[in-house]
């Protein structure tokens, strides 16, 4: 059913399957991936591989020709992060994809940083208004 705000030219479910069907019922990836982890195709196949991937795995692999974040792959495939992590983990397990977890980054939440963020947000909210 198409609602009033739906765009009929945009396919909301490009793979026409439930998430559990795309992941074989699995909810946890085999590899620990972060949303900002970068994944990249290796260009290799494992010995004995038939070379045939299901459509969702093939689409994910094509998106990873260059280092790409898990979040970007999820957005391009229009899938949840959880489902995307399972799919990418499968590809890593097959040896056709490698992951690179970014180094631990510590974020400062000190008063000076929070004040700068607040100031920036206030300036953004006034740029578009004509008051």
N, C-alpha and C positions, 0 to 999 in steps of 0.2 A: 504494500500500500504506500502510495506516495503522498506525503503531507504537503501543506501549502508552501513550506520553505525548502522543500527538496528540489534539487536540480536533477531533472530526469536524464541529463546528459552525463552525469557523474555516477559511475558505478560504485556504490558504497561498499560492496563486498566483491572485490574482483575475483576471488577464488571460490565463491559460492559454497562455502563450507563452514561448519561450526569450528571454533578454535580447537576443541578437543579432537576433531577429526584431522586437522592440520598437523597436530603434534602426536597423533597416535594415542591420545588419552593422557599423555604425560603433562605434568604441570611444572616440573623442575628441570632446568637444564643440566646436562652432564658436566658442563664447564661453568665456572663462576665468572659471569660477565656483569660488568657495570653498565649503566645506561650510557656512559661516556667512553666506554671501551671502544677501541678502534679495531675493526676486523678487515682483513684483506685476503683476496683469493691467492692461493699458492701457485695456481697454474698446473698443479699435479693431480694425478689420480692414484689411489692405492692400487697395488697389484691385485688383480682379480676383480676389480670393479668393472661392472658392465658399462659404466659411463652414463647410465640413465638415472636421472634425478626426477623426483616428482615435480610438478609445476611450481609449487611454492618454494622448494629448495633451490630450483634452478633460477627462479626470479631473484631470490636473495643473493645467490652466488653472483649473478650478473651485476647486481648493485655494488658488489664488493671488489670490482676490478681494481679500484684504488682504495686506500685506507678510508673507511667510512665508519661513523659511530653507530652503535646499536640503535640509538634514538633515530638517526637519519634513516636507517634501514626500515625500522618500524613505521616511520612516517610515510616512506615511499611505498611500502607494501600495504599501508592502511590496516596494520595489525597492532594489537596491544604489545607493550614492551615484554610482558611475560611470554607470550606466544613467540615473539621474535627471538627472544633469548633461547628458547628451546630449539627453534629451527636453526639458528646460527650455531648453537652448541652441537647439533647433529652434524653440520658441515665441518666443524672443527674436528669432531671425532672421526669423520671420514678422511681427514687429512687434506681437504681441499680449501680450507680456510684457516688462517692463523689470527690470533687475537693479541692485542697489546693493551694491557691495562695501564692507564695513565698513572704516574706517580702520585702518592698521597699528597693531596693539596690541603693545607690548613687554611681555613677562612677566618678572618678576623671579624668579630662582631662587637668590637669595642665601640664606645660612644662616638668617637670621631668618624668611624666608618658609617655607622647608622645615621648620623647627622648628615653626612655627605649624600647618602642614598635618599634620605628624606628630601633634602634640598633639590636633588636632581628630579625626583618624582614630582615635586611641586612645580618645578619649571616646565616639565612636560605637560602637566595638566592645564597650564595657562597658555601654552603656545597655540593651541587650536581654538581657544575660546575668543570671542570678540566682545568681551565685556569691558 
